[in-house]
Amino acid sequence: MDKKRVGIVGAGQLGRMLALAGYPLGIACRVLDTSPDAPGAQVAPAVLGRLDDARALAELAAEVDVVTLEIENIAVEPLETLRARIDVFPPPRALAAAQDRLAEKTLFRSLAIPTAEFVAIDSERDLAQAADKLGWPLVLKTRRMGYDGRGQRVVSSAAELAAAWRELGAVPSIAEAWISFERELSLIAVQGANGQRAFYPLAENVHREGILATTIAPYVDAPLQARAERWLGELMSTLDYRGVLAVEFFLTANELLANEMAPRVHNSGHWTIEGAETSQFENHLRAVLGWPLGSTLPRGHAAMLNLLGELPSVESVLAIPGAHFHDYGKSPRPARKVGHCTLVDVDRARLLERFRALQALVPGDG
C-alpha cells in the first residue's frame, strides 16, 4: 500500500509536530517554508518559497495527496486557486474569517455565539463612537495580522486611543470592550470526512503579554463543555470544515464569550500529545485524509508550559516525574516559542505540585 502524503503550508513548530505525528501512521509529510532551517523542515522534506507563491504551492501540491496548513496568516486567493487541482483543508473560507477580526466576530454573532461588544474602526472619526459605545478601558486591535499580543493596545482615554490608532498604523481595526474575566478557556474540535466530529475537553489557559504561557486540562464543567461543543459544531457546519479548529473563550461571572478562533492545530492543545488518547496533531492528519478520528479522552490530568526565549536544561526537566520535553529546534530569542514541556498525572493535586517545580526551572516563570 502506498504511503499517504500530506503537504503542510508553513514549517514552524506546529508543522514540525504534524510531521512527527505522521511518522507512526506511515504518513509522509512535506512542508513549504521560506527557510531550510525552519522547525518543520528539520524533520520533513521541504519546498522552499513564500507561503503565498503560486509556483511553490504548485510544487508542493504535485508531490502530495492533500494540502493542509499550520498557520492562518496566508493569502487566501492562492489557496483557492490550488483547490482546483487538490484538496485543501481547512477550507480557505475559514482562513478568511480568522484573518480578519471583524469578520471573525461577525461570524460568531451570526451563529449566536456571544462575544465582547465591538465597534469597527475604519477611520479616526470612528474612535469617538467606540469610546461612547464601549466605555473605558477598551482594547484596540488591528483587524489583520494580530497574534501573540501583536497589533493591539489597551487604552483608557480618548488621547490614548488616538495615539494607539496612530501607533498601529491607522489601519482598519476593531475596538472591543474590556472583559473582566475569571478564566481563559479554549476548546479544540476536529471534523473529518462525512461530518465525523470529536471534541477535546476544555482547557484552562494563562497568557502573559499576549502569549500563551500555560495550559491545564481538562477543565471540568459539563454545561460549559456542552455549550462550547455546540458552538464549535455550528462553526464547523457553517464553514464546511475539515481538520482541527480551536476557539479561545473568556469565562466571566455570567457567561462564556468567544474571543478568537484558529483554523489549525493550536498551542493550547500541545498537552494532547502525551495527555490524550489521540493528539490534536494525529487527529488533524486523520481528518484531512478522511480517516476515522481517534479518541479525544484525556489520560488523567495534563499541564503544558511554553518555553519562551531559551530552553531550560533537559536533564532538569526530565528529573520531574511525568515530565516530557519538546525542543522546536529554534535559536534562542526573547519571547520566541522555542519549546514546551508537558506533565501528565492521574492525580490533579500531584500534577499541580510537580508543575510548580517545573515552572521554577524556567527563569521568570516560577
C-alpha atoms as one frame of an Amber mdcrd trajectory, in Angstrom:
protein
   0.000   0.000   0.000   1.376   3.405  -0.980   2.053   5.887   1.786  -0.326
   8.809   2.079   1.387  12.142   1.514   0.362  15.377   3.232   1.635  18.814
   2.252   1.888  21.377   5.046   1.971  25.081   4.236   4.277  26.521   6.880
   7.040  24.750   8.775   7.018  26.285  12.225   6.734  24.196  15.371   3.153
  23.237  14.508   4.254  21.910  11.133   7.055  20.038  12.886   4.639  18.364
  15.295   2.251  17.481  12.480   5.063  15.802  10.556   6.230  13.915  13.650
   2.663  12.718  14.298   2.534  11.356  10.770   5.551   9.050  11.013   3.964
   6.316  13.203   0.982   6.196  10.814   3.142   5.839   7.732   2.186   9.329
   6.529   4.859  11.147   4.536   4.659  14.891   5.177   6.271  17.588   3.061
   6.449  21.234   4.141   6.576  24.613   2.428   8.575  27.382   4.065  10.999
  30.166   3.268  13.779  28.707   5.426  15.531  25.324   5.173  16.182  25.570
   8.926  12.513  26.009   9.926  11.425  23.565  12.661   9.279  21.523  10.281
  11.974  21.455   7.618  14.289  19.777  10.131  12.061  16.675  10.223  10.406
  16.590   6.779  11.431  17.357   3.167  10.852  20.998   2.303   9.811  23.045
  -0.697  11.399  26.470  -0.327   9.375  29.532  -1.221   6.912  32.115   0.056
   3.737  30.667   1.521   1.630  32.626  -0.982   3.801  31.859  -4.024   1.762
  30.041  -6.677   4.810  28.220  -8.049   5.897  26.951  -4.655   2.349  25.893
  -3.767   2.030  24.044  -7.080   5.340  22.274  -6.458   4.139  21.184  -3.029
   0.760  20.037  -4.383   2.402  17.964  -7.131   4.084  15.759  -4.524   1.240
  15.113  -2.060  -2.325  13.803  -1.804  -3.790  16.656   0.233  -2.639  20.098
   1.402  -3.129  21.487   4.890  -1.541  24.353   6.833  -0.090  25.240  10.186
  -0.620  28.994  10.067  -3.695  31.035   9.181  -1.997  34.234   8.001  -1.684
  33.014   4.419  -3.136  34.736   1.373  -6.471  33.079   0.622  -6.553  33.589
  -3.159  -3.582  31.287  -4.000  -5.102  28.564  -1.830  -8.451  28.927  -3.575
  -6.659  28.545  -6.912  -4.845  25.478  -5.582  -8.160  23.844  -4.678  -8.902
  23.400  -8.381  -6.213  20.699  -8.509  -6.029  19.235  -4.988  -7.986  19.143
  -1.721  -7.003  21.925   0.704  -8.109  21.594   4.326  -9.185  23.517   6.310
 -11.122  25.373   3.593  -9.734  28.800   2.667 -13.015  30.463   3.688 -12.209
  29.507   7.288  -8.855  31.261   6.941 -10.552  34.349   5.552 -12.771  34.571
   8.624  -9.923  34.004  11.091  -7.599  36.507   9.398  -9.934  39.454   9.954
 -11.060  40.155  13.498 -14.190  41.966  12.316 -15.179  39.094  10.012 -14.467
  36.649  12.839 -16.612  38.480  15.381 -19.367  38.941  12.802 -19.322  35.205
  12.075 -19.585  34.414  15.780 -22.520  36.787  16.217 -24.306  35.379  13.143
 -24.302  31.973  14.880 -25.480  33.437  18.222 -22.056  32.840  19.779 -21.579
  35.585  22.395 -18.585  37.924  22.120 -17.393  41.151  23.677 -19.115  44.256
  22.342 -17.153  45.736  19.440 -17.019  48.641  17.007 -15.349  48.657  13.576
 -12.686  51.349  13.206 -12.107  52.393   9.617 -11.036  55.999  10.198 -10.133
  58.335  13.026 -13.737  59.553  13.055 -14.840  56.133  14.377 -12.757  56.443
  17.549 -15.267  58.645  19.359 -18.101  56.245  18.546 -16.066  53.374  20.010
 -15.475  55.280  23.224 -19.146  56.227  23.544 -20.377  52.672  22.992 -17.729
  50.664  24.839 -16.512  52.905  27.647 -13.087  52.648  29.278 -10.853  50.783
  29.204 -11.167  49.233  25.758  -8.916  47.170  23.533  -7.914  48.443  20.100
  -6.829  45.682  17.692  -5.791  45.741  14.071  -8.219  43.678  12.021  -5.441
  41.672  10.371  -2.075  40.104  11.260  -2.517  40.120  15.026  -1.332  37.170
  17.113   0.613  36.566  20.339  -0.362  40.022  21.564   0.751  41.823  18.419
  -1.341  44.552  16.862  -3.311  45.525  19.947  -3.349  48.109  22.727  -5.363
  48.532  25.923  -6.346  52.204  26.311  -8.156  54.192  28.965  -8.767  57.615
  27.440  -9.510  59.350  24.172  -5.926  60.596  23.973  -4.541  57.078  24.465
  -6.963  55.684  21.894  -5.927  58.231  19.261  -2.246  57.597  19.985  -2.732
  53.818  19.790  -4.573  54.145  16.470  -1.577  56.015  15.025   0.968  53.623
  16.579  -0.792  50.658  14.990  -0.543  52.287  11.582  -4.032  53.832  11.271
  -5.145  50.636   9.526  -8.632  49.082   9.627  -9.132  47.963  13.215 -11.687
  46.857  15.754 -12.329  48.237  19.231 -13.563  45.771  21.834 -14.996  46.295
  25.276 -12.654  45.331  28.085 -13.677  41.976  29.569 -13.133  41.346  33.255
 -12.844  37.573  33.077 -12.371  34.860  35.664 -10.592  32.429  33.382  -9.396
  31.924  29.837 -10.577  28.653  28.332 -10.170  27.006  24.958 -11.874  24.163
  23.163 -10.315  22.122  20.379 -12.532  20.210  17.967 -11.834  18.125  14.897
 -14.080  17.325  11.965 -13.281  14.619   9.459 -14.940  13.169   6.426 -18.721
  12.774   6.332 -19.153  15.172   9.247 -17.484  12.926  11.836 -16.594  15.058
  14.864 -14.641  14.766  18.071 -14.074  17.259  20.887 -11.265  17.514  23.402
 -12.088  18.626  26.933 -11.967  22.308  27.734  -8.544  23.570  28.786  -7.661
  26.480  31.074  -5.033  28.881  29.752  -2.899  31.685  31.139  -1.438  34.304
  28.805   1.392  36.691  29.582   1.847  39.753  27.366  -0.489  38.168  24.835
   1.491  34.908  24.553   0.169  31.609  25.910   2.192  30.686  28.992   0.439
  27.652  30.492  -2.419  25.254  29.826  -4.046  22.844  32.280  -6.567  20.249
  31.126  -9.196  19.068  31.472 -11.259  21.954  32.838 -14.290  20.038  34.027
 -17.623  21.833  33.673 -20.224  19.762  31.835 -22.624  22.631  30.960 -19.783
  24.817  29.632 -18.337  21.886  27.702 -21.696  21.170  26.065 -22.228  24.843
  25.192 -18.771  25.257  23.673 -19.121  21.997  21.718 -22.425  23.190  20.275
 -20.867  26.466  19.141 -17.846  24.820  17.530 -20.157  22.344  15.845 -22.100
  25.247  14.337 -18.877  26.880  13.162 -17.666  23.675  11.508 -21.016  23.137
   9.796 -21.124  26.706   8.507 -17.551  26.573   7.204 -17.828  23.035   5.753
 -14.780  22.317   7.857 -12.141  19.574   7.802  -9.351  19.366  10.372  -8.712
  20.780  13.826 -10.447  24.001  14.888  -9.707  25.835  18.144 -11.683  28.628
  19.816 -10.452  30.662  22.776 -13.013  31.929  25.288 -13.285  34.298  28.216
 -15.248  32.962  31.178 -16.863  35.811  33.112 -19.075  35.681  36.163 -22.126
  35.499  33.900 -21.231  33.921  30.569 -18.768  32.348  28.164 -17.553  34.756
  25.469 -15.753  33.723  22.287 -12.544  35.692  21.762 -10.945  34.231  18.645
 -10.643  31.081  16.578  -7.723  29.299  14.959  -8.372  27.100  11.893  -5.399
  24.836  12.631  -3.758  22.849  15.386  -3.336  25.087  18.405  -0.809  25.918
  21.119  -3.361  25.187  23.856  -3.638  21.636  22.505   0.017  20.679  22.937
  -0.945  18.795  26.093  -2.789  16.263  23.920   0.476  14.741  22.624   1.020
  12.899  25.897  -2.207  13.732  27.705  -4.915  12.415  25.355  -5.612   9.091
  23.677  -5.041  10.762  20.284  -3.141  14.025  19.913  -4.610  17.001  18.066
  -1.821  16.583  15.500  -2.656  12.970  14.707  -6.375  13.725  14.577  -5.773
  16.626  12.201  -3.909  14.327   9.818  -6.627  11.706  10.118  -9.267  14.325
   9.356  -7.646  15.825   6.255  -7.002  12.326   4.864 -10.575  11.209   5.528
  -9.505   8.554   8.015 -11.525   7.663  11.155 -10.880  10.041  14.034  -9.192
   8.878  17.219 -10.434   9.109  20.800 -10.012  12.516  22.451 -10.326  11.214
  26.011  -7.708  12.569  28.425  -5.209  10.283  30.126  -5.753  11.782  33.561
  -4.661  15.397  34.018  -2.132  17.350  31.963  -0.300  20.659  32.174   1.712
  22.435  29.478   4.385  25.092  29.936   5.506  27.154  26.953   9.257  27.734
  26.833   9.981  31.255  25.628  13.320  32.775  24.702  15.581  29.903  25.742
  15.349  26.296  26.872  15.968  25.037  30.404  18.225  22.055  30.980  16.567
  18.970  29.511  18.013  16.850  32.319  16.408  19.044  34.990  13.015  18.817
  33.303  13.154  15.047  32.850  14.067  14.606  36.515  10.466  15.593  37.353
   8.221  12.500  37.254   5.717  12.597  34.407   7.518  15.390  32.528   8.009
  15.493  28.752  10.332  17.850  26.860   9.798  19.277  23.355  12.602  21.206
  21.648  11.471  23.007  18.462  14.975  23.328  17.011  14.920  27.137  17.116
  17.709  29.519  18.051  17.139  31.493  21.284  15.468  34.896  21.044  13.491
  36.911  23.602   9.783  35.900  23.721  10.294  33.322  20.956   8.494  29.987
  21.380  11.456  27.607  21.453   9.799  24.592  23.052   7.300  23.329  25.575
   7.067  20.873  28.436   4.118  18.779  29.498   3.275  16.894  32.664   0.727
  14.098  32.883  -0.602  12.517  36.080  -3.754  10.718  37.159  -3.777  12.830
  40.360  -4.519  16.532  39.786  -3.079  17.783  43.090   0.173  15.924  42.486
   0.252  17.236  38.908  -0.025  20.828  40.091   2.709  20.315  42.686   5.064
  18.928  40.048   4.038  21.680  37.633   5.157  24.310  40.139   8.523  22.563
  40.303   8.689  22.599  36.515   7.863  26.315  36.369  10.644  27.031  38.862
  13.161  25.727  36.314  12.252  28.476  33.853  13.597  31.977  34.650  10.783
  34.428  35.298   8.080  31.752  35.253   8.043  30.376  38.753
